[in-house]
Amino acid sequence: MLTIAFRITYIVEGKVRSNTDIEHQAESSLSNVWLTSPYCQIEPAMAYQLGLPILILRERGVVAEGLLEKGVTGSYMPKFSLEDENMALFQSHEWNDVIGKWEGYVRAVVDTKGNPPKLY
């Protein structure tokens, strides 16, 4: 599963409620940030739950929450910028390491396709 979290919704000024209990509701401000599509959370979570290899790319400026937070899925999540005309990330050793590791996971899944699931 390859997911690309592009900047979609820009929030100039907003508030985040951290607790749904009205009596103890705390608010924090949110300003000048980008959100991405909720599908960048839903579909990789489904793939992760099935044990499929996932790779998530996050555009710079997109709020790191849920699966987009560092370390949540246990794999490195590169950030990129569309303003970078040379797309330096995709020419770096860092990218080669990330994509190579993900490719290895994909090959392992393909190799075991059709085998019965293991009981833990």
C-alpha positions in Angstrom: 0.0 0.0 0.0 1.5 3.3 -1.1 -0.2 6.4 0.3 0.7 10.0 -0.6 -0.7 12.6 1.9 -1.0 15.8 -0.1 -1.9 19.1 1.4 -5.7 19.5 0.7 -7.4 21.7 3.3 -5.7 24.8 4.7 -6.7 26.0 8.1 -5.9 29.7 8.7 -7.2 29.6 12.3 -9.1 27.0 14.2 -9.6 25.2 17.5 -9.0 21.6 18.5 -11.0 20.0 21.3 -9.0 17.3 23.0 -11.8 15.8 25.2 -15.4 15.1 24.3 -16.5 15.4 28.0 -18.1 18.9 27.9 -17.3 19.6 31.6 -13.6 18.9 31.1 -13.2 20.0 27.5 -9.8 21.5 26.7 -9.1 23.5 23.6 -6.0 24.3 21.8 -5.5 26.6 18.8 -4.6 25.4 15.3 -3.4 27.9 12.7 -1.7 28.0 9.3 -1.6 24.2 8.9 -2.6 21.8 6.1 -4.8 18.7 6.5 -4.9 15.8 4.0 -7.7 13.4 3.0 -9.1 11.1 5.6 -8.5 8.3 3.2 -4.8 8.7 3.9 -5.6 7.4 7.4 -8.4 4.9 6.6 -6.9 2.9 3.7 -3.3 2.5 5.1 -4.9 1.5 8.5 -6.8 -1.3 6.7 -3.7 -2.5 4.9 -1.7 -2.4 8.1 -4.4 -4.4 9.9 -4.2 -7.1 7.2 -0.4 -7.2 7.5 0.3 -5.6 4.1 3.4 -3.5 3.7 2.6 0.2 3.7 4.6 3.2 2.7 3.3 6.7 3.5 4.7 9.9 2.0 3.6 13.1 3.6 3.9 16.5 1.9 5.6 19.1 4.0 3.2 21.1 6.1 0.6 18.4 6.5 -0.3 17.9 10.1 1.3 14.7 11.5 -1.6 13.0 13.2 -2.9 9.4 13.4 -1.0 7.2 11.0 0.9 10.3 9.8 2.7 10.6 13.1 6.3 9.5 13.2 6.8 5.9 14.5 3.1 4.9 14.5 3.5 2.2 11.8 7.1 1.3 12.8 8.4 2.4 9.4 10.1 5.7 8.3 7.8 8.2 6.6 9.6 10.5 4.2 8.3 14.1 3.7 8.5 15.8 0.3 7.8 19.2 -1.1 6.1 19.9 -4.5 8.1 23.2 -4.6 11.3 21.2 -4.9 11.6 21.1 -8.7 14.5 18.6 -8.5 12.5 16.3 -6.2 15.7 15.8 -4.3 14.1 13.2 -1.9 13.7 10.7 -4.8 17.4 11.1 -5.7 18.7 10.6 -2.2 20.3 7.6 -0.5 17.6 8.0 2.2 14.9 7.3 -0.5 16.7 4.4 -1.9 16.9 2.8 1.6 13.2 3.5 2.3 11.9 2.2 -1.1 14.3 -0.8 -1.0 13.0 -1.8 2.5 9.4 -1.5 1.4 10.1 -3.4 -1.8 11.5 -6.2 0.3 8.4 -6.3 2.4 6.2 -6.4 -0.7 8.3 -9.3 -2.2 7.9 -11.2 1.1 4.1 -10.8 1.0 4.0 -12.0 -2.7 6.2 -15.0 -1.8 3.9 -16.1 1.0 0.7 -15.4 -0.9 -1.7 -18.4 -0.7 -0.1 -19.9 2.4 -2.4 -20.4 5.3 -2.2 -17.8 8.1 0.0 -18.5 11.1 -1.5 -18.8 14.5 0.2 -16.8 17.2 
